[in-house]
Amino acid sequence: MAADTKVTSTGAHGGDLEDPTQRRSSVVVDKNLASEEDAAVLAKMGYKQELRRNFSMIEVFGIAFAIMGLLPSIASTLSFSIPAGPVGLVWGWFLASGFIFVVGLAMADLGSSMPTSGGLYYWTHYYRLSIQLYYASPKWRNMLSFLVGYSNTLGLVGGLCSIDYGFALQFLSIIVISRDGNWTPSNGEVYATFLATIVCHGVIASTAAQVMGKLQTVFVVMNFVLIFATIIALPIGANSRNSASYIFTHVENLTTWPSGWAFMLSWLSPIWTIGGFDSAVHTSEEAANAVKAVPLGILFSIGSCWLFGWICCIVIAACMSQDLEHILGSPFGQPMAQIYYDALGKNGAMGFMALLMIVQFLMGISILVAASRQSWAFSRDGALPFSKFFRPISKRFGYIPVRTTIGCAALAAILGLLCLIAPAAASALFSLAVAGNNLAWGTPILCRVVWGQKKFSPGPFYTGKASTFIAYLAVTFLVFGTLLAMFPVGGPNPDADSMNYTCVINSAIWGGALLYYYIDARKWFKGPQITIDVAELTEEQEAALREEGLNVEERDGKAVIGGGSGNVSRAADEST
């Protein structure tokens, strides 16, 4: 028979702890992994330092900016903005980017307060805790944390799919240009290119850990080389340039939606493009001085894309043909390829598409790193299937989660099979990243202001009295963006080829996650697990847990955050 026993303030390996007044004030940390300050911040959240902090503040910005891959992403999403004409391209970018910056501000508040790789689902669980003290049952925090974790994980993998799918199309467009439009790749050829790209990214992300931070700086430089080359070359090469009136005031509507809604749909281009800023959160356990690096990485990456993306959109609107249907129906399969071709000729188009393709390839490496860290954090807390398999850190490859890196690449390859069905199904990969991440971003922001604002402990970065308004505005925009991503782009009466399948895919993901939780996971998923030795909890950490009304319980050999006792304790099953 088994009996549950609790020994208050007991060590992780049994036996009484020393008197709390004798408790150490800092956490022991391998100096090869992190500084004491960074390890202490992580320990306050219950985690020991396991990853090496290879990323400087500029490199945290770099990975977020590299994932956004500004110009390649604009090129991949011109089909959303061009149907509304230059006004949709230029002003759609400017307005939507401003709202995305508001989301970044709300996330920066949280990222500075609690920089952990699990970030979004960890924050959701933490801020729902106050419900048990003031509002509803604490059972909801586990469910919401579980849902956010899966939505964020699959959203990031969906982002990898869409980036690599875009790369495959850009790569093949160069071949089409070289053959003067007399060849069209099949769905199978697109998928084969996509699959080869996924494999390359898996290998690079798994083996280049020690230089991954520095590679982000290279990726940022490559992005800016492409941006400045484009905004210089297009105006010089174009036979004629459009007037300012055309650029900033001309409205088109190549959809069957009302013109106003066609303009709103143009927002999907910046919404999809500026979508990798949470990567700064997922690399926070590899960032030096994470409490500052994470929020600044989020805001500088969004701000840079807002500014330079707007400049790029203005230049494109100034130099593109006014025959927008010709651009969208380009035989090269890419509107940007047609714009380069019209302005720079065949060789110029091939050269710029090659550079565009290289930067798009680099985006895939960065987002795979972010996705693997989120997945690893989720497996650390036991939430993923086969978590014990994915949980280990590889010292051989530089203290990184190699297994989750390969796992994310394999999952992306499976999801990419949508490429074989039809372009409409493949385009759902774009919206999967938008809708999945929007839910994951919005939930912890909402939980903080609704249930946890009075208990919020700001980090070095904080928006102060404006934080509540910013948070509500951010959540409102994220809900709107999610709904927007589910609309058929062409019009209200889509056929099978023009249907937007995002609602189907995301409903399956969210519904599946909730079904999995209620059928099985609710029995064992208790939220974030503490990985530091309970004996190493400082007096301050124990006090913080007691203030939350929590305890530390060992279940099946693992320490987890429990609730309701107001004590810091260790629960164990003893067989007799």
RODO-2510 file (C-alpha; in nm, 4 decimals, decimal comma):
residues 576
     n   res          X          Y          Z
     1     m     0,0000     0,0000     0,0000
     2     a     0,1101     0,3558    -0,0580
     3     a     0,0802     0,6574     0,1669
     4     d     0,1395     1,0229     0,0902
     5     t     0,3739     1,1987     0,3306
     6     k     0,4876     1,5588     0,3478
     7     v     0,7968     1,6792     0,5231
     8     t     0,8046     2,0562     0,5424
     9     s     1,1296     2,2100     0,4215
    10     t     1,2857     1,8801     0,3288
    11     g     1,5822     1,8356     0,0964
    12     a     1,5434     1,6877    -0,2476
    13     h     1,7264     1,3731    -0,1430
    14     g     1,5601     1,3306     0,1983
    15     g     1,6625     1,4521     0,5405
    16     d     1,5966     1,7828     0,7079
    17     l     1,7382     2,1005     0,5681
    18     e     1,9562     2,3305     0,7661
    19     d     1,7874     2,6106     0,9567
    20     p     1,6326     2,8572     0,7041
    21     t     1,8407     3,1349     0,8529
    22     q     2,1483     2,9426     0,7443
    23     r     2,0180     2,8974     0,3901
    24     r     2,2509     3,0098     0,1136
    25     s     2,1626     3,3375    -0,0547
    26     s     2,2686     3,2397    -0,4048
    27     v     2,2466     2,9384    -0,6302
    28     v     2,5499     2,7319    -0,7222
    29     v     2,6058     2,7572    -1,0960
    30     d     2,8598     2,6293    -1,3462
    31     k     3,0475     2,9425    -1,4505
    32     n     3,0854     2,7921    -1,7991
    33     l     2,7092     2,8192    -1,8434
    34     a     2,6050     3,1513    -1,6926
    35     s     2,6786     3,4262    -1,4437
    36     e     2,5476     3,4000    -1,0881
    37     e     2,3072     3,6877    -1,1557
    38     d     2,1454     3,5194    -1,4555
    39     a     2,1289     3,1842    -1,2770
    40     a     1,9694     3,3477    -0,9728
    41     v     1,6963     3,5085    -1,1842
    42     l     1,6201     3,1686    -1,3378
    43     a     1,6292     2,9971    -0,9984
    44     k     1,3604     3,2310    -0,8681
    45     m     1,1338     3,0727    -1,1278
    46     g     1,2308     2,7230    -1,0103
    47     y     1,4725     2,6272    -1,2873
    48     k     1,8397     2,5435    -1,2732
    49     q     2,0772     2,6693    -1,5408
    50     e     2,1215     2,3950    -1,8017
    51     l     2,1789     2,5833    -2,1264
    52     r     2,4918     2,7843    -2,1981
    53     r     2,4303     3,1585    -2,2286
    54     n     2,5813     3,2126    -2,5729
    55     f     2,3663     3,5102    -2,6730
    56     s     2,4571     3,8734    -2,6053
    57     m     2,1929     4,1464    -2,6017
    58     i     2,2532     4,2331    -2,9678
    59     e     2,2370     3,8642    -3,0604
    60     v     1,8989     3,8244    -2,8894
    61     f     1,7768     4,1105    -3,1101
    62     g     1,9501     3,9367    -3,3998
    63     i     1,7640     3,6072    -3,3706
    64     a     1,4260     3,7838    -3,3561
    65     f     1,5105     4,0126    -3,6482
    66     a     1,6616     3,7264    -3,8476
    67     i     1,3452     3,5183    -3,8064
    68     m     1,1374     3,8075    -3,9370
    69     g     1,3633     3,8223    -4,2433
    70     l     1,2105     4,1497    -4,3425
    71     l     1,2334     4,1681    -4,7214
    72     p     1,1940     3,7942    -4,7921
    73     s     0,8841     3,7947    -4,5717
    74     i     0,7409     4,0988    -4,7481
    75     a     0,8089     3,9234    -5,0787
    76     s     0,6341     3,6065    -4,9584
    77     t     0,3233     3,7964    -4,8465
    78     l     0,2729     4,0527    -5,1254
    79     s    -0,0326     3,8542    -5,2337
    80     f    -0,2033     3,9785    -4,9153
    81     s    -0,1226     4,3469    -4,9585
    82     i    -0,1106     4,4188    -5,3336
    83     p    -0,4821     4,3375    -5,3933
    84     a    -0,5645     4,6518    -5,1911
    85     g    -0,3296     4,8596    -5,4054
    86     p    -0,0475     5,0879    -5,2895
    87     v    -0,2567     5,2090    -4,9948
    88     g    -0,2833     4,8518    -4,8664
    89     l     0,0867     4,7912    -4,9219
    90     v     0,2123     5,1130    -4,7607
    91     w    -0,0436     5,2139    -4,4989
    92     g    -0,1485     4,8605    -4,4170
    93     w     0,2121     4,7947    -4,3204
    94     f     0,2479     5,1111    -4,1152
    95     l    -0,0730     5,0745    -3,9125
    96     a    -0,0511     4,7013    -3,8431
    97     s     0,3151     4,7328    -3,7427
    98     g     0,2203     4,9990    -3,4898
    99     f    -0,0265     4,7628    -3,3232
   100     i     0,2300     4,4817    -3,3279
   101     f     0,4693     4,7141    -3,1435
   102     v     0,2011     4,7522    -2,8749
   103     v     0,1933     4,3715    -2,8420
   104     g     0,5724     4,3800    -2,8109
   105     l     0,5483     4,6326    -2,5263
   106     a     0,3068     4,4081    -2,3363
   107     m     0,5286     4,1046    -2,3895
   108     a     0,8423     4,3007    -2,2958
   109     d     0,6890     4,3751    -1,9542
   110     l     0,6493     4,0019    -1,8934
   111     g     0,9815     3,9040    -2,0505
   112     s     1,1763     4,1405    -1,8293
   113     s     0,9959     4,0167    -1,5190
   114     m     1,0330     3,6424    -1,5843
   115     p     1,2797     3,5519    -1,8622
   116     t     1,2453     3,1775    -1,9130
   117     s     1,2479     2,9681    -2,2305
   118     g     0,8959     2,8415    -2,1583
   119     g     0,7880     3,2037    -2,1355
   120     l     0,4301     3,2192    -2,2555
   121     y     0,2872     2,9050    -2,0988
   122     y     0,4917     2,9635    -1,7817
   123     w     0,3514     3,3169    -1,7486
   124     t    -0,0009     3,1865    -1,8093
   125     h     0,0291     2,9349    -1,5282
   126     y     0,1920     3,1815    -1,2929
   127     y    -0,0605     3,4588    -1,3309
   128     r    -0,3584     3,2288    -1,3128
   129     l    -0,2371     3,1296    -0,9666
   130     s    -0,3977     3,4334    -0,8097
   131     i    -0,7377     3,2884    -0,9033
   132     q    -0,7120     3,0419    -0,6176
   133     l    -0,6783     3,3331    -0,3780
   134     y    -0,9417     3,5649    -0,5166
   135     y    -1,1509     3,4206    -0,7990
   136     a    -1,2306     3,0820    -0,9527
   137     s    -1,0877     2,7338    -0,9118
   138     p    -0,7113     2,6942    -0,9695
   139     k    -0,7785     2,3984    -1,2008
   140     w    -0,8034     2,6376    -1,4996
   141     r    -0,4407     2,7459    -1,4818
   142     n    -0,3130     2,4023    -1,5829
   143     m    -0,5503     2,3770    -1,8772
   144     l    -0,4674     2,7262    -2,0059
   145     s    -0,0944     2,6704    -1,9635
   146     f    -0,1221     2,3397    -2,1511
   147     l    -0,3182     2,5006    -2,4359
   148     v    -0,0792     2,7960    -2,4650
   149     g     0,2232     2,5671    -2,4665
   150     y     0,0893     2,3544    -2,7508
   151     s    -0,0375     2,6525    -2,9478
   152     n     0,2997     2,8261    -2,9189
   153     t     0,4991     2,5137    -3,0028
   154     l     0,2938     2,4312    -3,3105
   155     g     0,2760     2,7977    -3,4082
   156     l     0,6558     2,8153    -3,4150
   157     v     0,6804     2,4903    -3,6104
   158     g     0,4170     2,6308    -3,8462
   159     g     0,6373     2,9374    -3,8839
   160     l     0,9275     2,7127    -3,9810
   161     c     0,7036     2,5423    -4,2371
   162     s     0,5905     2,8694    -4,3911
   163     i     0,9448     3,0103    -4,4038
   164     d     1,0873     2,7004    -4,5678
   165     y     0,7910     2,6728    -4,8027
   166     g     0,8526     3,0332    -4,9044
   167     f     1,2198     2,9501    -4,9566
   168     a     1,1274     2,6561    -5,1796
   169     l     0,9081     2,8799    -5,3962
   170     q     1,1807     3,1459    -5,4188
   171     f     1,4444     2,8886    -5,5068
   172     l     1,2261     2,7414    -5,7798
   173     s     1,1314     3,0877    -5,9083
   174     i     1,4968     3,1427    -6,0024
   175     i     1,4793     2,8331    -6,2237
   176     v     1,1546     2,9595    -6,3769
   177     i     1,3139     3,2991    -6,4507
   178     s     1,6174     3,1324    -6,6066
   179     r     1,3814     2,9415    -6,8377
   180     d     1,1845     3,2563    -6,9231
   181     g     0,8715     3,1283    -6,7529
   182     n     0,8532     2,8129    -6,9640
   183     w     0,8554     2,5723    -6,6707
   184     t     0,6239     2,5301    -6,3732
   185     p     0,7252     2,3236    -6,0699
   186     s     0,4861     2,0531    -5,9560
   187     n     0,3633     2,0234    -5,5974
   188     g     0,5949     1,7258    -5,5539
   189     e     0,8977     1,9267    -5,6673
   190     v     0,8021     2,2068    -5,4284
   191     y     0,7786     1,9600    -5,1404
   192     a     1,1090     1,7915    -5,2285
   193     t     1,2817     2,1317    -5,2171
   194     f     1,1033     2,2113    -4,8914
   195     l     1,2096     1,8788    -4,7378
   196     a     1,5740     1,9237    -4,8373
   197     t     1,5662     2,2688    -4,6766
   198     i     1,4209     2,1305    -4,3512
   199     v     1,6963     1,8667    -4,3348
   200     c     1,9681     2,1281    -4,3865
   201     h     1,8219     2,3470    -4,1146
   202     g     1,8021     2,0545    -3,8733
   203     v     2,1692     1,9729    -3,9267
   204     i     2,2888     2,3326    -3,8922
   205     a     2,0772     2,4130    -3,5839
   206     s     2,1996     2,0942    -3,4149
   207     t     2,5721     2,1297    -3,4833
   208     a     2,6455     2,5043    -3,4806
   209     a     2,5399     2,5828    -3,1239
   210     q     2,8671     2,7415    -3,0167
   211     v     2,8529     2,9997    -3,2939
   212     m     2,4751     3,0318    -3,3222
   213     g     2,4703     3,3633    -3,1362
   214     k     2,7368     3,5126    -3,3606
   215     l     2,5607     3,3774    -3,6669
   216     q     2,2612     3,5945    -3,5789
   217     t     2,4783     3,9030    -3,6270
   218     v     2,5756     3,7725    -3,9703
   219     f     2,2093     3,7102    -4,0493
   220     v     2,1168     4,0674    -3,9492
   221     v     2,3926     4,2067    -4,1719
   222     m     2,2684     3,9960    -4,4644
   223     n     1,9159     4,1270    -4,4084
   224     f     2,0302     4,4877    -4,4204
   225     v     2,2485     4,4242    -4,7259
   226     l     1,9404     4,2965    -4,9089
   227     i     1,7212     4,5827    -4,7833
   228     f     1,9595     4,8598    -4,8878
   229     a     2,0472     4,6907    -5,2168
   230     t     1,6781     4,6715    -5,3043
   231     i     1,5823     5,0273    -5,2080
   232     i     1,8779     5,1560    -5,4125
   233     a     1,8558     4,9262    -5,7162
   234     l     1,4802     4,9326    -5,7802
   235     p     1,4485     5,3120    -5,8239
   236     i     1,7617     5,3206    -6,0406
   237     g     1,6532     5,0299    -6,2605
   238     a     1,2852     5,1145    -6,3011
   239     n     1,1952     5,2705    -6,6355
   240     s     0,9477     5,4994    -6,4611
   241     r     0,8504     5,5637    -6,1025
   242     n     0,5007     5,6099    -5,9713
   243     s     0,3919     5,9439    -5,8290
   244     a     0,3604     6,0171    -5,4577
   245     s    -0,0141     6,0433    -5,5059
   246     y    -0,0248     5,6891    -5,6461
   247     i     0,2019     5,5519    -5,3704
   248     f     0,0161     5,6986    -5,0730
   249     t    -0,3439     5,7461    -5,1881
   250     h    -0,4266     5,5050    -5,4709
   251     v    -0,6755     5,2344    -5,3737
   252     e    -0,7360     4,9130    -5,5657
   253     n    -0,9550     4,6158    -5,4880
   254     l    -0,8693     4,2928    -5,6668
   255     t    -1,0883     4,0891    -5,4319
   256     t    -1,4648     4,0506    -5,4114
   257     w    -1,4629     4,1870    -5,0569
   258     p    -1,5589     4,5519    -4,9960
   259     s    -1,2599     4,7830    -5,0409
   260     g    -1,2389     4,8563    -4,6695
   261     w    -1,2086     4,4902    -4,5806
   262     a    -0,9580     4,4316    -4,8617
   263     f    -0,7460     4,6985    -4,6915
   264     m    -0,7762     4,5188    -4,3574
   265     l    -0,6666     4,1928    -4,5190
   266     s    -0,3507     4,3708    -4,6354
   267     w    -0,2532     4,3794    -4,2667
   268     l    -0,1807     4,0069    -4,2932
   269     s     0,1528     4,0880    -4,4580
   270     p     0,3039     4,2669    -4,1541
   271     i     0,1169     4,0392    -3,9125
   272     w     0,2878     3,7362    -4,0634
   273     t     0,6222     3,9084    -4,1215
   274     i     0,6688     4,0624    -3,7751
   275     g     0,5875     3,7401    -3,5997
   276     g     0,9094     3,6043    -3,4584
   277     f     0,9733     3,8420    -3,1720
   278     d     0,8804     3,5837    -2,9059
   279     s     1,2018     3,4050    -3,0055
   280     a     1,3743     3,6522    -2,7724
   281     v     1,1731     3,4922    -2,4910
   282     h     1,2525     3,1354    -2,5953
   283     t     1,6265     3,2047    -2,6010
   284     s     1,6199     3,3895    -2,2681
   285     e     1,7912     3,1044    -2,0817
   286     e     2,0784     3,1365    -2,3301
   287     a     2,0993     3,5160    -2,3047
   288     a     2,3350     3,7127    -2,0840
   289     n     2,1548     3,9729    -1,8696
   290     a     1,8238     3,8317    -1,9885
   291     v     1,6059     4,0716    -1,7870
   292     k     1,7206     4,3496    -2,0201
   293     a     1,8191     4,1558    -2,3317
   294     v     1,4762     3,9963    -2,3776
   295     p     1,2576     4,3114    -2,3715
   296     l     1,5043     4,5124    -2,5781
   297     g     1,5365     4,2276    -2,8284
   298     i     1,1579     4,2208    -2,8663
   299     l     1,1163     4,5958    -2,9111
   300     f     1,4180     4,6659    -3,1317
   301     s     1,3307     4,3801    -3,3682
   302     i     0,9703     4,4996    -3,4054
   303     g     1,0730     4,8652    -3,4314
   304     s     1,3359     4,7907    -3,6966
   305     c     1,0860     4,5955    -3,9053
   306     w     0,8253     4,8681    -3,8640
   307     l     1,0595     5,1381    -3,9949
   308     f     1,2600     4,9563    -4,2611
   309     g     0,9602     4,7523    -4,3755
   310     w     0,7663     5,0728    -4,4356
   311     i     1,0558     5,2114    -4,6387
   312     c     1,0693     4,8911    -4,8445
   313     c     0,6940     4,9018    -4,9073
   314     i     0,7165     5,2649    -5,0248
   315     v     1,0009     5,1788    -5,2646
   316     i     0,8132     4,8756    -5,3995
   317     a     0,4974     5,0844    -5,4500
   318     a     0,7046     5,3500    -5,6282
   319     c     0,8717     5,1081    -5,8687
   320     m     0,6157     4,8360    -5,9370
   321     s     0,3988     4,8211    -6,2468
   322     q     0,0503     4,9630    -6,2092
   323     d    -0,0813     4,6434    -6,3690
   324     l    -0,1264     4,4726    -6,0339
   325     e    -0,3037     4,1692    -6,1771
   326     h     0,0028     4,0998    -6,3905
   327     i     0,2252     4,1138    -6,0808
   328     l     0,0032     3,8796    -5,8812
   329     g    -0,0342     3,6384    -6,1726
   330     s     0,3348     3,6368    -6,2581
   331     p     0,4549     3,3292    -6,4456
   332     f     0,7530     3,3274    -6,2089
   333     g     0,5233     3,2304    -5,9223
   334     q     0,6416     3,5188    -5,7032
   335     p     0,5129     3,8790    -5,7235
   336     m     0,8485     4,0099    -5,6004
   337     a     1,0284     3,8211    -5,8754
   338     q     0,8089     3,9997    -6,1305
   339     i     0,8805     4,3383    -5,9699
   340     y     1,2560     4,2735    -5,9836
   341     y     1,2245     4,1461    -6,3425
   342     d     1,0318     4,4538    -6,4600
   343     a     1,2822     4,6929    -6,3063
   344     l     1,6145     4,5100    -6,3414
   345     g     1,5718     4,2595    -6,6207
   346     k     1,6322     3,8857    -6,6208
   347     n     1,9840     3,8810    -6,4747
   348     g     1,9042     4,1419    -6,2136
   349     a     1,5930     3,9528    -6,1078
   350     m     1,7860     3,6286    -6,0765
   351     g     2,0567     3,7962    -5,8707
   352     f     1,8184     3,9611    -5,6274
   353     m     1,5985     3,6539    -5,5948
   354     a     1,9122     3,4529    -5,5154
   355     l     2,0017     3,6993    -5,2383
   356     l     1,6412     3,6978    -5,1195
   357     m     1,6482     3,3199    -5,1146
   358     i     1,9694     3,3116    -4,9058
   359     v     1,8231     3,5431    -4,6418
   360     q     1,5033     3,3360    -4,6356
   361     f     1,7158     3,0252    -4,5765
   362     l     1,8850     3,1928    -4,2799
   363     m     1,5429     3,2774    -4,1339
   364     g     1,4651     2,9073    -4,1146
   365     i     1,7734     2,8358    -3,9038
   366     s     1,6794     3,1011    -3,6507
   367     i     1,3167     2,9996    -3,6116
   368     l     1,4126     2,6343    -3,5706
   369     v     1,6372     2,7389    -3,2804
   370     a     1,3461     2,9263    -3,1193
   371     a     1,0994     2,6419    -3,1780
   372     s     1,3378     2,3852    -3,0326
   373     r     1,3894     2,5896    -2,7141
   374     q     1,0158     2,6283    -2,6615
   375     s     0,9667     2,2566    -2,7218
   376     w     1,2511     2,1709    -2,4865
   377     a     1,1074     2,3911    -2,2121
   378     f     0,7689     2,2241    -2,2597
   379     s     0,9255     1,8781    -2,2397
   380     r     1,1201     1,9880    -1,9294
   381     d     0,7804     2,0411    -1,7686
   382     g     0,6619     1,7016    -1,8921
   383     a     0,3929     1,8282    -2,1276
   384     l     0,5041     1,6872    -2,4628
   385     p     0,4597     1,3241    -2,5653
   386     f     0,7864     1,1380    -2,5001
   387     s     0,9065     1,4251    -2,2805
   388     k     1,1664     1,2024    -2,1129
   389     f     1,3206     1,1356    -2,4521
   390     f     1,3238     1,5006    -2,5635
   391     r     1,4246     1,6452    -2,2248
   392     p     1,8055     1,5762    -2,2183
   393     i     2,0581     1,8481    -2,3016
   394     s     2,3477     1,7512    -2,5258
   395     k     2,6824     1,8605    -2,3807
   396     r     2,8579     1,7145    -2,6837
   397     f     2,6864     1,9605    -2,9170
   398     g     2,7276     2,2609    -2,6891
   399     y     2,4636     2,2386    -2,4152
   400     i     2,1632     2,2537    -2,6484
   401     p     1,8473     2,0406    -2,6821
   402     v     1,9467     1,8441    -2,9919
   403     r     1,6586     1,6014    -2,9704
   404     t     1,3901     1,8704    -2,9697
   405     t     1,5721     2,0463    -3,2538
   406     i     1,5531     1,7331    -3,4680
   407     g     1,1980     1,6662    -3,3464
   408     c     1,0760     2,0106    -3,4534
   409     a     1,2367     1,9677    -3,7953
   410     a     1,0704     1,6267    -3,8361
   411     l     0,7298     1,7665    -3,7361
   412     a     0,7718     2,0516    -3,9856
   413     a     0,8473     1,7979    -4,2583
   414     i     0,5237     1,6156    -4,1765
   415     l     0,3125     1,9322    -4,1697
   416     g     0,4742     2,0335    -4,4977
   417     l     0,2984     1,7432    -4,6681
   418     l     0,0163     1,9950    -4,7103
   419     c     0,2260     2,1234    -5,0014
   420     l     0,1307     1,8085    -5,1901
   421     i    -0,2419     1,8727    -5,1602
   422     a    -0,2890     2,2185    -5,3114
   423     p    -0,1539     2,5735    -5,2806
   424     a    -0,4607     2,6641    -5,0716
   425     a    -0,3745     2,3975    -4,8150
   426     a    -0,0094     2,5014    -4,8174
   427     s    -0,1027     2,8648    -4,7578
   428     a    -0,2664     2,7573    -4,4323
   429     l     0,0882     2,7071    -4,3032
   430     f     0,1281     3,0850    -4,3104
   431     s    -0,1825     3,1390    -4,1029
   432     l    -0,1027     2,8531    -3,8645
   433     a     0,1905     3,0558    -3,7365
   434     v    -0,0257     3,3673    -3,7000
   435     a    -0,3270     3,2153    -3,5251
   436     g    -0,1282     2,9732    -3,3086
   437     n     0,1137     3,2355    -3,1837
   438     n    -0,1543     3,5013    -3,1352
   439     l    -0,3397     3,2798    -2,8898
   440     a    -0,0133     3,1994    -2,7126
   441     w     0,0873     3,5673    -2,6883
   442     g    -0,2505     3,7017    -2,5858
   443     t    -0,3406     3,4563    -2,3090
   444     p    -0,0622     3,5397    -2,0579
   445     i    -0,0989     3,9124    -2,1298
   446     l    -0,4713     3,8905    -2,0542
   447     c    -0,4185     3,6739    -1,7449
   448     r    -0,1751     3,9266    -1,6040
   449     v    -0,4059     4,2266    -1,6199
   450     v    -0,7280     4,0433    -1,5289
   451     w    -0,6033     3,8238    -1,2459
   452     g    -0,2427     3,9008    -1,1661
   453     q    -0,1873     4,2757    -1,1991
   454     k    -0,1774     4,3389    -0,8243
   455     k     0,0821     4,0655    -0,7840
   456     f     0,2898     4,1637    -1,0874
   457     s     0,6558     4,2231    -1,0008
   458     p     0,8105     4,4293    -1,2844
   459     g     1,1607     4,3720    -1,4144
   460     p     1,4077     4,6428    -1,5200
   461     f     1,1878     4,7160    -1,8229
   462     y     0,8326     4,8236    -1,7399
   463     t     0,5777     5,0455    -1,9131
   464     g     0,4436     5,1674    -1,5787
   465     k     0,0926     5,3058    -1,5444
   466     a     0,0299     5,2562    -1,9162
   467     s     0,0908     4,8805    -1,8932
   468     t    -0,2733     4,7855    -1,8304
   469     f    -0,4042     4,9884    -2,1258
   470     i    -0,1224     4,8534    -2,3447
   471     a    -0,2085     4,4972    -2,2454
   472     y    -0,5800     4,5311    -2,3259
   473     l    -0,5026     4,6984    -2,6592
   474     a    -0,2541     4,4219    -2,7419
   475     v    -0,5063     4,1458    -2,6642
   476     t    -0,7758     4,3201    -2,8717
   477     f    -0,5424     4,3404    -3,1697
   478     l    -0,4330     3,9761    -3,1323
   479     v    -0,7950     3,8585    -3,1316
   480     f    -0,8631     4,0684    -3,4414
   481     g    -0,5476     3,9367    -3,6123
   482     t    -0,6478     3,5772    -3,5407
   483     l    -0,9911     3,6271    -3,6958
   484     l    -0,8350     3,8112    -3,9894
   485     a    -0,6028     3,5179    -4,0581
   486     m    -0,9039     3,2892    -4,1018
   487     f    -1,0770     3,4877    -4,3779
   488     p    -1,0513     3,3774    -4,7423
   489     v    -0,8286     3,6412    -4,9010
   490     g    -1,0006     3,6464    -5,2406
   491     g    -1,3584     3,6990    -5,1356
   492     p    -1,6609     3,5779    -4,9388
   493     n    -1,7496     3,2864    -5,1674
   494     p    -1,4340     3,0744    -5,1947
   495     d    -1,4100     2,7471    -5,3801
   496     a    -1,1899     2,4555    -5,2765
   497     d    -0,8817     2,6170    -5,4285
   498     s    -0,9270     2,9593    -5,2667
   499     m    -1,0626     2,8484    -4,9298
   500     n    -0,8680     2,9495    -4,6176
   501     y    -0,8194     2,6304    -4,4171
   502     t    -0,6687     2,8045    -4,1144
   503     c    -0,9873     2,7688    -3,9134
   504     v    -0,9827     2,3941    -3,9793
   505     i    -0,6162     2,3446    -3,8932
   506     n    -0,6116     2,5645    -3,5837
   507     s    -0,9403     2,4301    -3,4549
   508     a    -0,7940     2,0816    -3,4854
   509     i    -0,4810     2,1888    -3,2972
   510     w    -0,6615     2,3748    -3,0182
   511     g    -0,9399     2,1175    -2,9938
   512     g    -0,6902     1,8335    -2,9996
   513     a    -0,4809     1,9912    -2,7241
   514     l    -0,7871     2,0425    -2,5035
   515     l    -0,9140     1,6903    -2,5731
   516     y    -0,5719     1,5468    -2,4892
   517     y    -0,5679     1,7493    -2,1685
   518     y    -0,9118     1,6415    -2,0452
   519     i    -0,8745     1,2765    -2,1457
   520     d    -0,5258     1,2209    -2,0087
   521     a    -0,2954     1,5163    -1,9388
   522     r    -0,5062     1,6642    -1,6567
   523     k    -0,4099     1,3591    -1,4517
   524     w    -0,0384     1,4372    -1,4636
   525     f     0,0252     1,7873    -1,6013
   526     k     0,0569     2,0195    -1,3025
   527     g     0,2217     2,3127    -1,4744
   528     p     0,5862     2,4193    -1,4632
   529     q     0,8166     2,1849    -1,2729
   530     i     1,0940     2,2967    -1,0427
   531     t     1,4279     2,1627    -1,1612
   532     i     1,6568     2,3141    -0,9011
   533     d     1,7334     2,0998    -0,5993
   534     v     1,4756     2,1851    -0,3342
   535     a     1,7659     2,2005    -0,0889
   536     e     1,9036     2,4901    -0,2922
   537     l     1,5933     2,7074    -0,2597
   538     t     1,6914     3,0296    -0,0909
   539     e     1,4907     3,1753     0,1916
   540     e     1,3688     3,4470    -0,0469
   541     q     1,2542     3,1879    -0,3005
   542     e     1,0634     2,9939    -0,0351
   543     a     0,9031     3,3172     0,0847
   544     a     0,7988     3,3999    -0,2735
   545     l     0,6383     3,0579    -0,3115
   546     r     0,4601     3,0888     0,0224
   547     e     0,3298     3,4305    -0,0818
   548     e     0,1740     3,2645    -0,3858
   549     g     0,0079     3,0037    -0,1628
   550     l     0,2190     2,7304    -0,3207
   551     n     0,4221     2,4322    -0,2191
   552     v     0,6895     2,2286    -0,3917
   553     e     0,5874     1,8671    -0,4312
   554     e     0,7831     1,5713    -0,5621
   555     r     0,5679     1,3513    -0,7832
   556     d     0,7093     1,0495    -0,9613
   557     g     1,0566     1,1671    -0,8791
   558     k     1,0005     1,5202    -1,0120
   559     a     0,9500     1,8462    -0,8291
   560     v     0,6426     2,0413    -0,9351
   561     i     0,4694     2,3580    -0,8246
   562     g     0,1634     2,2635    -0,6230
   563     g    -0,0937     2,4876    -0,4601
   564     g    -0,3088     2,5578    -0,1650
   565     s    -0,0946     2,4771     0,1387
   566     g     0,0996     2,7958     0,1773
   567     n     0,4084     2,5906     0,2702
   568     v     0,7218     2,4915     0,0874
   569     s     0,7297     2,1175     0,1141
   570     r     0,8170     1,7907    -0,0514
   571     a     0,5565     1,5244    -0,1063
   572     a     0,6650     1,1670    -0,1655
   573     d     0,4982     0,8315    -0,2125
   574     e     0,6287     0,5606     0,0165
   575     s     0,5429     0,1983    -0,0399
   576     t     0,5029    -0,0274     0,2621
***
